[in-house]
Amino acid sequence: MNSPKQFINISSPFDKVYDSGYLITEYDNKVYIKLKPIGDTKHSKKMSYARYIASVSINRILNQYEKVMHIDKNPLNNDISNLKICNFSNKEIEEKETKIIQIEKSKPSNKLIEAYCDQCGKKYTRKSKLLHKHNFCSVSCQHKFYRKTANYFNKPISSKYIRKNLINSITT
């Protein structure tokens, strides 16, 4: 639940871009600040109050690779002595991205499973997320299956296919 608005005075470096701001506490008990740009009544920017205080203390807006950490791990303690600015290098960012990719690869939807071809009965492996109503080991098996079951799909069978089957049935 949102708390009532607590308006604050905007300090440098934010006073050049924003004319007003207010504090809000959200459901996760973290304190955020909503900043209203000068001359714009419709839009606002929301950022953590800890980030705002750290930016004001060093008199510059933090870039996207800088993060503000609470030393005592209490997100409600936004005293400047409790805040620490951490600068993430490109290596650390790449490591985070690699961990995300590894998590995605280990999802069960990408797991290889054994399946049987509906046309020839051959056993093959395939990703579990790619299984359908009918499964085939190859494209040629898929075409053979759908030609046999063309009546099931209400599709006309080609005359070339009919002639081929007639010749095969006469010779056998």
HELIX and SHEET records of a PDB file:
HELIX    1   1 PHE A   14  LYS A   16  5                                   3    
HELIX    2   2 TYR A   49  ILE A   58  1                                  10    
HELIX    3   3 ILE A   80  ASN A   82  5                                   3    
HELIX    4   4 ASN A   90  LYS A  105  1                                  16    
HELIX    5   5 PRO A  108  ASN A  110  5                                   3    
HELIX    6   6 SER A  128  LEU A  130  5                                   3    
HELIX    7   7 VAL A  139  LYS A  148  1                                  10    
HELIX    8   8 SER A  159  THR A  171  1                                  13    
SHEET    1   A 4 GLN A   6  ILE A   8  0                                        
SHEET    2   A 4 TYR A  18  THR A  25 -1                                        
SHEET    3   A 4 VAL A  31  PRO A  37 -1                                        
SHEET    4   A 4 LYS A  45  SER A  48 -1                                        
SHEET    1   B 2 GLU A  66  HIS A  70  0                                        
SHEET    2   B 2 LEU A  83  ASN A  87 -1                                        
SHEET    1   C 2 LEU A 112  TYR A 116  0                                        
SHEET    2   C 2 LYS A 123  LYS A 127 -1                                        
END                                                                             
